[in-house]
Amino acid sequence: MDFEFSETSQAIQARLKGFMAEHVASRDPEWQQVVERDGIFPPPFIDELKAKARAAGLWNLFLPHLNDDEPGTRLSNMDYAPCAEIMGRYMWASEVFNCSAPDTGNMEVLHMFGTPEQKRDWLVPLLDGRIRSAFAMTEPDVASSDATNVRTTIRREGDEYVVDGRKWFITNAADPRCKILILLGLSNPDRPESHRRHSMVLVPMDTPGVEVVRNPTIMHHLAHEGHCEMRFTNVRVPVANLVHQEGEGFAIAQARLGPGRIHHCMRSLGQCELALELMVERAGRRKTFGSLLRDHGTVAEWIALSRLEIEQARLLVLKAAWLIDKYGTKGARKEVGLIKVIVPRIQTAICNRAIQTFGAAGLTPDTPLPALWTWGRALQIIDGPDEVHLRTIARLEVKEQAARRPKAQ
């Protein structure tokens, strides 16, 4: 197992760190003012930064199988992982490099399964960063942790599919630049195999019957791009909007979610690094009872434990990325589950320690810590709750151990 990054990745990482320091970190106070306090989204400066990033060759870093005529760097999952960590330090930064979810996963789906017409109409403008997109799977009326429960219907009538149902936690749906949804729905309810009953279709946001009902806050934090509840009422799209084939929704979702979870986890590790840096800086200038906070045994232990957790989690994420590159998503199934559970948990733990180190200030928007803690907590549900991943991990572990056990003679 080789964890050495390619020369290309190392060069991109160096350029990315420089770009983040020069152009992104300096704009973060403006982002906080314009977006978080004034509610202006997207902020006026985002297109300027995207143009600079693309000119610098820091664009579409995540797609390893791009064609020669498509913009991007063609990094492997392994080589992209540290780049996602660098971008993840600021929760809004990934868009600057056209590397933000759910656009990344949607571009992967269209690249792997899209027809020439679908690629022309939607993949090309996504690769160019001219539009945003959303992925509509989760529903409020069923336990979507078991995606076979998804009940939004995709019914064929002649040359059209008719979509009816409710979705929620649809990231990007409140963004005025969001033009297309990839929607998972029940298309073949009578098939005996439960994982062959669902399909994906492309639904333009301006299609009649598509309604954004509300943009709920996540633990009182409002995401201006949206994690929206949506209603689909007699929404009609051409049969040509089917992604791949009927009944292939789950297979497509698995191909999409493996790399996407690595992206999420590496961005989270960048946020963990930022929280640890803030904690160390605060502990080195505040005194209680005559000593710096860092000299108190409890705070020193928090710092040490945080470093231990980040290093262990990073190696596990890199292993998952390496396995996907070598064996595909199925070959990394257990490791993807492992990182999806452990990384959000350490994010909330490290952010909690940092908040405690800051005291009352840690509860306010004077630092990014409350938002980072909230996102870590949300990730324990987003992309599948921990319990589902733990169930899968346990089943795979039992199966692997049984295979290793000597057969009775």
C-alpha positions as CSV (number, residue, x, y, z in Angstrom):
1,M,0.0,0.0,0.0
2,D,1.6,3.2,-1.2
3,F,0.6,6.5,0.4
4,E,3.1,8.7,-1.5
5,F,1.5,11.4,-3.5
6,S,2.4,11.9,-7.1
7,E,4.6,14.8,-8.2
8,T,1.6,16.3,-9.9
9,S,-0.4,16.1,-6.6
10,Q,2.4,17.6,-4.6
11,A,2.8,20.5,-7.0
12,I,-1.0,21.1,-6.9
13,Q,-1.0,20.9,-3.1
14,A,1.7,23.6,-2.9
15,R,-0.1,25.9,-5.4
16,L,-3.4,25.3,-3.6
17,K,-1.9,26.2,-0.2
18,G,-0.5,29.4,-1.7
19,F,-3.8,30.3,-3.4
20,M,-5.8,29.6,-0.2
21,A,-3.4,31.8,1.8
22,E,-3.4,34.7,-0.7
23,H,-7.0,34.7,-2.0
24,V,-9.3,32.7,0.3
25,A,-8.2,33.3,3.8
26,S,-8.1,37.0,3.2
27,R,-11.7,36.9,1.9
28,D,-13.2,34.9,4.8
29,P,-14.1,37.9,6.9
30,E,-15.9,39.3,3.9
31,W,-17.7,36.0,3.4
32,Q,-18.8,36.0,7.0
33,Q,-20.1,39.6,6.7
34,V,-21.7,39.4,3.3
35,V,-23.2,35.9,3.5
36,E,-23.6,35.0,7.1
37,R,-24.6,38.4,8.4
38,D,-26.1,40.3,5.4
39,G,-27.6,37.2,3.8
40,I,-26.3,38.0,0.3
41,F,-25.7,34.7,-1.6
42,P,-23.8,34.0,-3.8
43,P,-21.3,36.7,-2.7
44,P,-20.3,39.2,-5.4
45,F,-16.6,38.1,-5.2
46,I,-17.0,34.4,-5.8
47,D,-16.9,34.5,-9.6
48,E,-13.7,36.6,-9.4
49,L,-12.0,33.9,-7.3
50,K,-13.3,31.1,-9.5
51,A,-11.7,32.8,-12.5
52,K,-8.4,33.2,-10.7
53,A,-8.4,29.5,-9.6
54,R,-9.1,28.3,-13.1
55,A,-6.4,30.5,-14.6
56,A,-4.0,29.0,-12.0
57,G,-4.8,25.4,-13.1
58,L,-6.7,24.7,-9.8
59,W,-10.0,23.5,-11.3
60,N,-12.0,20.3,-11.2
61,L,-9.3,18.5,-9.2
62,F,-11.5,15.5,-8.3
63,L,-12.3,13.7,-11.6
64,P,-9.6,11.1,-12.5
65,H,-11.1,10.1,-15.8
66,L,-11.6,13.5,-17.5
67,N,-11.1,13.5,-21.3
68,D,-8.4,15.6,-22.9
69,D,-11.0,18.2,-24.0
70,E,-12.5,18.6,-20.5
71,P,-11.1,21.1,-17.9
72,G,-9.4,19.6,-14.9
73,T,-6.3,17.9,-13.5
74,R,-7.3,14.2,-13.5
75,L,-6.0,13.5,-10.0
76,S,-6.7,10.1,-8.6
77,N,-8.8,9.8,-5.4
78,M,-5.5,9.3,-3.4
79,D,-3.9,12.4,-4.9
80,Y,-7.1,14.5,-4.6
81,A,-7.6,13.6,-0.9
82,P,-5.0,16.1,0.5
83,C,-6.3,18.8,-1.8
84,A,-9.8,18.3,-0.4
85,E,-8.3,18.7,3.1
86,I,-6.6,22.0,2.2
87,M,-9.8,23.4,0.7
88,G,-11.9,22.1,3.6
89,R,-10.4,24.6,6.1
90,Y,-13.0,27.1,5.0
91,M,-16.4,25.6,4.4
92,W,-17.1,27.8,1.4
93,A,-13.8,27.4,-0.3
94,S,-14.4,24.3,-2.4
95,E,-16.6,26.1,-4.8
96,V,-13.7,28.4,-5.7
97,F,-12.1,25.4,-7.4
98,N,-15.3,23.9,-8.7
99,C,-14.9,21.0,-6.2
100,S,-17.9,21.4,-3.9
101,A,-20.6,18.9,-3.2
102,P,-23.1,17.9,-4.5
103,D,-21.7,19.2,-7.9
104,T,-18.7,16.9,-7.7
105,G,-20.9,13.7,-7.3
106,N,-23.3,14.9,-10.0
107,M,-20.5,15.5,-12.4
108,E,-19.1,12.0,-11.7
109,V,-22.6,10.5,-12.4
110,L,-23.0,12.4,-15.7
111,H,-19.4,11.6,-16.7
112,M,-19.9,7.9,-16.0
113,F,-23.5,7.4,-17.1
114,G,-24.7,10.5,-19.0
115,T,-25.8,10.3,-22.7
116,P,-24.0,12.7,-25.1
117,E,-27.0,15.0,-24.9
118,Q,-27.0,15.0,-21.1
119,K,-23.3,15.7,-21.0
120,R,-23.7,18.6,-23.5
121,D,-26.6,20.2,-21.6
122,W,-25.5,19.6,-18.0
123,L,-22.0,18.2,-17.6
124,V,-20.3,20.8,-19.7
125,P,-21.7,23.8,-17.8
126,L,-21.0,22.1,-14.5
127,L,-17.4,21.4,-15.5
128,D,-17.2,25.1,-16.5
129,G,-18.6,26.2,-13.1
130,R,-21.4,28.2,-14.9
131,I,-24.2,26.4,-13.0
132,R,-24.8,24.5,-9.8
133,S,-26.7,21.3,-9.2
134,A,-28.5,19.2,-6.5
135,F,-29.0,15.6,-5.7
136,A,-32.5,14.6,-4.5
137,M,-32.7,11.4,-2.6
138,T,-33.7,11.8,1.1
139,E,-37.4,12.1,2.0
140,P,-39.1,13.3,5.2
141,D,-41.9,10.7,5.2
142,V,-39.8,7.6,5.3
143,A,-36.6,6.4,7.0
144,S,-34.2,7.2,4.1
145,S,-31.3,5.6,5.9
146,D,-32.8,2.5,4.2
147,A,-33.0,3.9,0.7
148,T,-35.3,1.1,-0.5
149,N,-37.9,3.1,1.4
150,V,-37.7,6.0,-1.0
151,R,-41.3,6.6,-2.2
152,T,-41.1,9.5,-4.6
153,T,-42.5,7.9,-7.9
154,I,-41.1,8.1,-11.4
155,R,-43.9,6.9,-13.6
156,R,-43.6,6.5,-17.3
157,E,-46.4,8.0,-19.5
158,G,-45.6,7.8,-23.2
159,D,-42.4,9.7,-24.0
160,E,-42.3,11.3,-20.5
161,Y,-41.6,10.4,-16.9
162,V,-43.9,11.9,-14.3
163,V,-42.4,12.6,-10.9
164,D,-44.5,12.9,-7.7
165,G,-43.3,13.1,-4.1
166,R,-41.4,15.0,-1.4
167,K,-37.7,15.3,-0.8
168,W,-35.6,17.2,1.8
169,F,-32.1,18.1,2.8
170,I,-31.5,18.9,-0.9
171,T,-28.2,20.8,-0.8
172,N,-27.9,23.7,-3.3
173,A,-31.6,23.9,-4.0
174,A,-31.8,27.5,-2.6
175,D,-28.9,28.6,-4.8
176,P,-30.2,30.7,-7.7
177,R,-27.5,29.2,-9.9
178,C,-28.9,25.6,-9.3
179,K,-30.3,24.5,-12.6
180,I,-30.5,20.7,-12.5
181,L,-31.5,18.0,-10.0
182,I,-30.5,14.3,-10.1
183,L,-33.5,12.7,-8.5
184,L,-33.8,9.1,-7.1
185,G,-37.3,7.7,-7.2
186,L,-39.4,4.5,-7.3
187,S,-39.8,3.5,-11.0
188,N,-40.4,-0.2,-10.9
189,P,-42.2,-1.1,-7.7
190,D,-43.1,-4.6,-8.8
191,R,-39.6,-5.9,-9.4
192,P,-38.7,-8.7,-6.9
193,E,-35.3,-7.3,-6.1
194,S,-35.7,-4.3,-3.8
195,H,-32.5,-2.7,-5.1
196,R,-33.7,-2.8,-8.7
197,R,-36.9,-0.8,-8.2
198,H,-35.4,2.7,-8.3
199,S,-34.1,5.0,-11.0
200,M,-32.5,8.4,-11.4
201,V,-33.8,11.1,-13.7
202,L,-32.6,14.6,-14.5
203,V,-35.1,17.3,-13.4
204,P,-34.4,20.9,-14.4
205,M,-35.2,23.2,-11.5
206,D,-37.6,25.4,-13.7
207,T,-39.8,22.4,-14.6
208,P,-43.5,23.0,-13.7
209,G,-44.4,21.3,-10.5
210,V,-41.0,21.6,-8.9
211,E,-41.4,23.6,-5.6
212,V,-38.9,24.6,-2.9
213,V,-41.0,24.4,0.2
214,R,-38.5,25.7,2.7
215,N,-34.8,25.9,3.6
216,P,-34.7,24.6,7.2
217,T,-31.8,25.5,9.5
218,I,-29.4,22.8,10.7
219,M,-29.2,23.2,14.5
220,H,-30.1,26.9,14.0
221,H,-27.5,27.5,11.3
222,L,-28.9,28.7,8.0
223,A,-27.1,27.4,4.9
224,H,-27.7,30.0,2.3
225,E,-27.1,27.5,-0.6
226,G,-29.9,25.5,1.1
227,H,-30.6,22.1,2.5
228,C,-34.2,22.4,1.3
229,E,-37.4,20.6,1.5
230,M,-39.0,20.2,-2.0
231,R,-42.3,19.0,-3.4
232,F,-42.7,17.4,-6.9
233,T,-46.2,17.5,-8.2
234,N,-46.9,16.0,-11.6
235,V,-43.4,17.0,-12.8
236,R,-42.9,15.9,-16.4
237,V,-39.5,15.3,-18.0
238,P,-38.6,13.6,-21.3
239,V,-37.7,9.9,-21.2
240,A,-34.3,11.1,-22.5
241,N,-33.7,12.5,-18.9
242,L,-33.4,9.0,-17.5
243,V,-29.8,8.4,-16.1
244,H,-28.4,5.2,-17.5
245,Q,-31.3,2.6,-17.2
246,E,-34.4,2.0,-15.3
247,G,-33.8,0.1,-12.0
248,E,-30.1,1.2,-11.9
249,G,-30.6,4.0,-9.3
250,F,-28.8,2.1,-6.5
251,A,-25.9,1.0,-8.6
252,I,-25.4,4.6,-9.7
253,A,-25.7,5.9,-6.1
254,Q,-23.0,3.6,-4.9
255,A,-20.7,4.7,-7.7
256,R,-21.3,8.3,-6.7
257,L,-21.2,8.0,-2.9
258,G,-17.8,6.2,-2.4
259,P,-15.5,9.0,-3.7
260,G,-17.9,11.6,-2.3
261,R,-17.6,10.3,1.2
262,I,-13.8,10.6,0.9
263,H,-14.2,14.2,-0.2
264,H,-16.4,14.9,2.8
265,C,-14.0,13.3,5.2
266,M,-10.9,15.0,3.9
267,R,-12.7,18.4,4.0
268,S,-13.7,17.6,7.6
269,L,-10.0,16.8,8.5
270,G,-9.1,20.3,7.2
271,Q,-11.7,21.7,9.5
272,C,-10.3,19.6,12.4
273,E,-6.8,21.0,11.7
274,L,-8.2,24.5,11.8
275,A,-10.0,23.8,15.1
276,L,-6.8,22.4,16.6
277,E,-4.8,25.4,15.4
278,L,-7.3,27.7,17.0
279,M,-7.2,25.7,20.2
280,V,-3.4,25.8,20.4
281,E,-3.2,29.5,19.7
282,R,-5.8,30.3,22.3
283,A,-4.2,28.0,24.9
284,G,-0.9,29.8,24.3
285,R,-2.1,33.3,25.2
286,R,-4.8,32.8,27.9
287,K,-4.0,32.3,31.5
288,T,-6.0,30.8,34.4
289,F,-4.8,30.4,37.9
290,G,-1.4,31.8,37.0
291,S,-0.6,29.5,34.1
292,L,-1.2,29.4,30.4
293,L,-4.1,27.1,29.4
294,R,-1.7,24.9,27.5
295,D,0.2,24.2,30.7
296,H,-2.8,22.8,32.4
297,G,-2.9,19.0,32.2
298,T,-6.4,18.8,30.8
299,V,-5.9,21.2,27.9
300,A,-2.5,19.6,27.1
301,E,-4.3,16.3,26.9
302,W,-6.9,17.8,24.6
303,I,-4.2,19.0,22.2
304,A,-2.4,15.7,22.2
305,L,-5.6,13.6,21.7
306,S,-6.7,15.9,18.8
307,R,-3.4,15.3,17.0
308,L,-3.6,11.6,17.6
309,E,-7.1,11.4,16.2
310,I,-6.4,13.5,13.1
311,E,-3.3,11.5,12.2
312,Q,-5.1,8.1,12.6
313,A,-8.2,9.3,10.7
314,R,-6.1,10.8,7.8
315,L,-4.3,7.5,7.3
316,L,-7.6,5.6,7.2
317,V,-9.1,8.0,4.7
318,L,-6.0,7.7,2.5
319,K,-6.3,3.9,2.7
320,A,-9.9,4.1,1.5
321,A,-8.9,6.4,-1.4
322,W,-6.0,4.1,-2.4
323,L,-8.4,1.1,-2.4
324,I,-11.0,2.9,-4.6
325,D,-8.2,3.8,-7.0
326,K,-7.0,0.2,-7.1
327,Y,-10.1,-1.9,-6.7
328,G,-13.1,0.4,-7.3
329,T,-15.8,1.5,-4.8
330,K,-16.7,-2.1,-3.9
331,G,-13.2,-2.9,-2.9
332,A,-13.2,-0.1,-0.3
333,R,-16.7,-0.7,1.0
334,K,-15.7,-1.3,4.6
335,E,-13.1,1.4,4.7
336,V,-15.5,4.0,3.3
337,G,-17.9,3.0,6.1
338,L,-15.1,3.3,8.7
339,I,-14.1,6.8,7.7
340,K,-17.7,8.0,7.4
341,V,-18.2,7.0,11.1
342,I,-14.9,8.1,12.6
343,V,-14.2,11.4,10.9
344,P,-17.4,13.3,11.9
345,R,-17.0,11.9,15.5
346,I,-13.5,13.3,15.9
347,Q,-14.6,16.6,14.3
348,T,-17.2,17.1,16.9
349,A,-14.8,16.0,19.7
350,I,-12.0,18.3,18.5
351,C,-14.3,21.3,18.0
352,N,-15.9,20.7,21.4
353,R,-12.4,20.8,23.0
354,A,-11.6,24.0,21.1
355,I,-14.9,25.6,22.1
356,Q,-14.2,24.7,25.7
357,T,-10.7,26.2,25.4
358,F,-12.2,29.5,24.1
359,G,-14.7,29.6,26.9
360,A,-17.7,31.8,26.3
361,A,-16.2,33.2,23.1
362,G,-16.3,29.7,21.6
363,L,-20.1,29.7,21.7
364,T,-20.3,32.8,19.5
365,P,-19.7,33.5,15.8
366,D,-16.5,35.3,16.7
367,T,-14.8,32.0,15.7
368,P,-15.8,29.4,13.1
369,L,-15.9,26.7,15.8
370,P,-19.7,26.6,16.3
371,A,-20.3,26.1,12.6
372,L,-17.5,23.5,12.4
373,W,-19.0,21.6,15.3
374,T,-22.5,21.7,13.8
375,W,-21.3,20.4,10.5
376,G,-19.5,17.5,12.2
377,R,-22.7,16.6,14.0
378,A,-24.7,16.9,10.8
379,L,-22.3,14.5,9.0
380,Q,-23.2,11.8,11.5
381,I,-26.5,11.7,9.6
382,I,-25.8,13.1,6.2
383,D,-24.7,10.5,3.6
384,G,-26.1,7.7,5.8
385,P,-26.4,7.7,9.6
386,D,-23.6,6.2,11.6
387,E,-25.7,3.2,12.6
388,V,-26.2,2.1,9.0
389,H,-22.4,2.3,8.4
390,L,-21.7,0.4,11.6
391,R,-24.2,-2.3,10.6
392,T,-22.4,-2.7,7.3
393,I,-18.9,-2.7,8.9
394,A,-20.0,-5.4,11.4
395,R,-21.5,-7.6,8.7
396,L,-18.3,-7.3,6.6
397,E,-16.1,-8.0,9.6
398,V,-18.0,-11.1,10.5
399,K,-17.9,-12.3,6.9
400,E,-14.2,-11.7,6.6
401,Q,-13.4,-13.5,9.9
402,A,-15.5,-16.4,8.9
403,A,-13.5,-16.7,5.6
404,R,-10.2,-16.7,7.5
405,R,-11.3,-19.4,9.9
406,P,-9.9,-22.9,9.2
407,K,-12.5,-25.3,7.7
408,A,-13.5,-28.3,9.8
409,Q,-12.0,-31.5,8.4
